[in-house]
Amino acid sequence: MMNPKVEAAINKQIQKEEFSSRLYLAMAIWCEVKGYPGASAFLYRHADEERMHQMKFVHYVNERGGKAQLFDQEQPADEFNSLQELFEQVLDHEEYITASINKLYELTFDEKDFTTANFLQWFITEQLEEESLMRTILDKIRLVGTDKAGMFHIDKELETMSAGAANPA
């Protein structure tokens, strides 16, 4: 049977991962209607990734003898002043998720649940990659500022990043 404290904490993480998916979906919709097809494709893919993270947690809890749970969700933000503001919020959210997973990892050590600690290693690595990627995107957006040609090229690069991730070589 799964440790009840760890099970409860993972169920809260499931809720956070589901919210992440919904947040990135709302952001993708905003990008699509504002004329950023590359950023939209990137964020739609990111929403799918977050759903996959949620499902990894769901299956883990169930396979360990626990029961995954779903909770009500708050409505994610769906209006932004700029693409830069949007990606600043993405980075903030990724940092929040990283902190949450680190706290969950700490709990597994306190509870001596080393199997779950091992399971969480994948998420810890994933979060490092996510934060690094978002910082890189933000650096590029800040570099071009409000230059429309620059923003066009960043949007095209985001589209390429989305296509490359969807069709790995």
Helices and strands as residue ranges (DSSP letters): H 4-33, H 37-63, H 83-110, H 114-144, H 148-166
